[in-house]
Amino acid sequence: MNLTERRMLDMLKKGRDHYGVVAVKAEFEAEGTRPDELLRLTELVFRADLKLALKIGGCEAVSDLHASRLYGAGYIIGPMVETPYALRKFIEARDTVYGADAAGTEFLFNLETETTLRNLDAMLPLAQGKLDGIVFGRVDFTLSRGLPRNAINQRMITDAVLQVAQACARADFDLVVGGSVALEAAPVLREVRQTRLDRFETRKIVFDGALADTPVFEEGIANAVAFELAWLENKRDYYGTIAGEDMARIRMMQDRCHAAMRPRIVTLSA
């Protein structure tokens, strides 16, 4: 581990001990996490005694599910599960890869569009006994309604989250709220928690929902933001080193190539 990664590990341990951090999140979907990045992240996660939350690339991404077993994911999230048919596909893929051997792994599906919300009543009965919860992706849901991203904390979006919280409470389903969870989201999270809120997440950090009701909420979010910044800086430095490691040889080969292609002037003797 390099110095930045040691700092990141300290942040995760602090989050675990003081701010209700339960998992670190990676995505094969929108974020496009590469295998080498995920290996570095999983080392940090397991050294901090946390779970890995992994969003796979689609409802039927069987290869991603195989990878999730290899990396030891504790939470697996299926994205863009908008219809009962897509939900059945996610469940079938889960059963194909994990079968009955899914102990210690929880499966959730993303609710991130207006379409999913309209279909939720038909989907929840299919999910009960097979899946464990719903992740409400507020950013994509807001955009799916044709609203700008900064409308994420508006009343109409919060009402939609509350509708899902009520459905999860009735079905005894976990509810995780994501999508630009920052300091401004505190009132929304506290309101939702009155109905049901098991966890909430920033881009990379997953918190126990109880943190929303504590006086250290802001400190917890600040620690998460610092971790995410360090992650991006470490990623930049890692790939920057790879990009630069062959520069000297590239320049030498370019010089050789130019020399080989330079026109030669041949002088014929009389």
C-alpha positions in Angstrom: 0.0 0.0 0.0 1.2 3.5 -0.8 0.9 6.5 1.4 -2.4 7.7 -0.1 -3.9 4.2 0.4 -2.8 4.1 4.0 -4.6 7.5 4.5 -7.7 6.0 2.8 -7.6 3.0 5.1 -7.5 5.3 8.1 -10.5 7.2 6.8 -12.4 3.9 6.3 -11.6 2.8 9.9 -12.6 6.2 11.2 -15.9 6.0 9.2 -16.5 2.5 10.5 -15.9 3.3 14.2 -17.4 6.8 14.4 -19.8 7.4 11.5 -21.7 4.2 10.8 -19.9 3.3 7.6 -20.8 -0.3 6.6 -19.5 -0.7 3.0 -17.6 0.8 0.2 -19.1 0.9 -3.3 -17.8 0.1 -6.8 -19.6 0.0 -10.1 -19.2 -2.0 -13.2 -22.0 0.0 -14.7 -21.7 3.8 -15.0 -18.4 4.1 -13.1 -16.8 1.3 -15.2 -14.5 0.1 -12.4 -11.5 -1.7 -13.9 -10.2 -5.0 -12.4 -7.0 -3.5 -11.1 -8.9 -0.6 -9.4 -11.3 -3.1 -7.8 -8.4 -5.2 -6.5 -6.9 -2.1 -4.8 -10.3 -1.1 -3.4 -11.2 -4.6 -2.1 -7.9 -4.7 -0.2 -8.8 -1.5 1.6 -12.4 -2.7 2.2 -11.3 -6.0 3.8 -8.5 -4.4 5.8 -11.1 -2.0 7.2 -13.4 -4.9 8.0 -16.2 -3.5 5.8 -18.4 -4.9 3.1 -18.0 -4.3 -0.7 -21.1 -3.1 -2.4 -20.9 -3.8 -6.1 -23.3 -2.5 -8.8 -23.2 -4.9 -11.8 -23.5 -3.8 -15.4 -27.1 -4.9 -16.0 -30.0 -7.1 -14.7 -28.6 -10.1 -16.5 -24.8 -9.5 -16.2 -23.8 -13.0 -15.4 -20.1 -12.4 -15.9 -20.3 -9.5 -13.4 -22.0 -11.8 -10.9 -19.2 -14.3 -11.3 -16.8 -11.5 -10.6 -18.8 -10.4 -7.6 -18.2 -13.9 -6.0 -14.5 -13.7 -6.9 -14.2 -10.3 -5.2 -16.4 -11.3 -2.2 -19.1 -8.6 -2.6 -21.4 -8.3 0.4 -24.0 -6.2 -1.4 -24.9 -6.7 -5.1 -27.0 -4.1 -6.9 -28.8 -4.7 -10.2 -29.2 -1.5 -12.2 -32.0 -0.4 -14.5 -34.5 -3.0 -13.3 -37.6 -1.2 -14.6 -40.1 -4.0 -15.2 -41.3 -7.3 -13.8 -39.6 -9.0 -16.7 -36.2 -7.3 -16.0 -36.6 -8.2 -12.3 -37.2 -11.9 -13.2 -34.0 -11.8 -15.3 -32.0 -10.4 -12.4 -33.4 -13.1 -10.1 -32.6 -15.8 -12.6 -29.1 -14.5 -13.1 -28.6 -14.5 -9.3 -29.9 -18.0 -9.0 -27.7 -19.2 -11.9 -24.5 -17.9 -10.3 -25.2 -18.2 -6.6 -27.9 -20.8 -6.3 -28.5 -21.5 -2.7 -25.0 -20.5 -1.8 -25.6 -16.8 -1.2 -25.1 -16.7 2.6 -23.6 -13.3 3.6 -24.5 -11.6 0.3 -27.5 -9.4 -0.1 -29.1 -8.6 -3.5 -30.8 -5.3 -4.3 -32.2 -3.7 -7.4 -31.9 0.0 -8.4 -35.0 2.1 -8.6 -33.8 5.0 -10.8 -36.6 5.8 -13.2 -40.2 6.9 -13.2 -41.0 3.6 -15.1 -39.7 1.5 -12.2 -41.8 3.5 -9.7 -44.9 2.9 -11.7 -44.2 -0.8 -11.9 -43.1 -1.2 -8.2 -46.4 -2.8 -6.9 -46.1 -5.5 -9.5 -42.4 -6.1 -8.9 -42.2 -6.3 -5.1 -44.1 -9.6 -4.9 -41.7 -11.2 -7.3 -38.7 -9.9 -5.3 -39.9 -11.1 -1.9 -37.9 -14.1 -0.7 -35.4 -13.7 -3.6 -33.9 -10.3 -3.1 -33.2 -8.1 -0.1 -33.9 -4.5 -0.9 -34.1 -1.5 -3.2 -31.5 1.2 -3.9 -33.3 4.5 -4.8 -31.0 6.3 -7.2 -32.2 9.9 -6.8 -30.0 11.5 -9.5 -31.2 9.3 -12.3 -34.7 9.3 -11.0 -34.7 13.1 -11.1 -33.3 13.2 -14.6 -35.9 10.6 -15.7 -38.6 13.0 -14.8 -37.0 15.6 -17.1 -35.8 17.7 -14.2 -32.3 19.1 -13.7 -29.9 17.4 -11.4 -30.1 20.2 -8.8 -33.8 19.3 -8.3 -32.8 16.2 -6.4 -33.9 17.5 -3.0 -37.1 19.0 -4.2 -40.4 18.0 -2.6 -41.6 15.9 -5.5 -38.5 13.8 -5.5 -38.7 13.3 -1.7 -42.3 12.3 -2.0 -41.3 9.6 -4.5 -38.7 8.3 -2.1 -41.3 8.3 0.7 -43.6 6.3 -1.5 -40.9 3.6 -2.0 -40.0 3.8 1.8 -43.6 2.9 2.6 -43.6 0.0 0.1 -40.4 -1.3 1.6 -41.7 -1.0 5.1 -44.8 -3.0 4.2 -42.7 -5.7 2.4 -39.9 -5.7 5.0 -37.5 -4.8 2.3 -34.3 -2.8 2.9 -34.3 0.7 1.5 -31.0 2.4 0.5 -31.0 6.0 -0.7 -28.3 7.2 -3.0 -27.8 9.9 -5.5 -25.7 13.0 -4.5 -26.1 12.4 -0.8 -24.3 15.5 0.6 -24.9 17.8 3.5 -28.0 19.3 1.8 -29.6 15.8 1.9 -29.8 15.6 5.7 -33.4 16.9 6.1 -34.6 14.5 3.3 -32.8 11.5 4.9 -34.3 12.3 8.3 -37.8 12.5 6.9 -37.4 9.3 5.0 -36.0 7.5 8.0 -39.2 8.1 9.9 -40.8 5.6 7.5 -37.8 3.4 6.5 -34.2 4.0 5.7 -31.7 1.2 6.3 -28.7 2.7 4.5 -27.7 5.7 2.4 -24.7 6.2 0.2 -22.5 8.7 -1.4 -20.6 7.8 -4.6 -18.4 5.3 -2.8 -19.3 5.1 0.9 -22.4 3.3 2.3 -23.6 4.4 5.7 -26.0 2.9 8.2 -29.2 4.9 8.0 -29.1 5.8 11.7 -26.3 8.3 11.0 -28.8 10.7 9.5 -30.3 11.3 13.0 -27.0 11.9 14.8 -25.0 15.1 15.3 -22.0 13.7 13.5 -23.8 13.4 10.2 -21.8 16.3 8.7 -18.5 14.9 10.0 -19.3 11.5 8.4 -20.1 13.1 5.0 -16.9 15.1 5.2 -14.9 12.0 5.9 -16.6 10.2 2.9 -15.8 13.1 0.6 -12.2 13.1 1.7 -12.0 9.4 1.0 -13.5 9.8 -2.5 -11.1 12.6 -3.3 -8.1 10.5 -2.2 -9.4 7.6 -4.3 -9.6 9.8 -7.4 -6.1 11.3 -6.7 -4.7 7.8 -6.2 -6.3 6.6 -9.4 -4.9 9.6 -11.3 -1.4 9.0 -9.9 -1.5 5.2 -10.6 -2.5 5.6 -14.3 -0.2 8.6 -14.7 2.7 6.5 -13.6 1.7 3.8 -16.1 1.3 6.3 -18.9 4.7 7.8 -18.2 6.8 4.7 -17.6 7.6 4.2 -21.3 8.0 7.8 -22.3 11.8 7.7 -22.5 11.7 4.6 -24.7 8.9 6.1 -26.9 11.0 9.2 -27.5 14.1 7.0 -28.4 12.0 4.9 -30.8 10.5 8.0 -32.4 14.0 9.4 -33.0 15.0 6.1 -34.6 11.9 6.0 -36.7 12.5 9.5 -38.0 16.1 8.8 -38.7 15.2 5.6 -40.7 12.7 7.5 -42.8 14.9 10.5 -43.5 15.8 10.8 -47.2 19.4 9.7 -47.9 21.6 11.6 -50.4 23.9 9.2 -52.3 27.0 10.7 -53.9 28.3 8.8 -56.9 32.0 9.0 -57.6 33.2 9.9 -61.1 
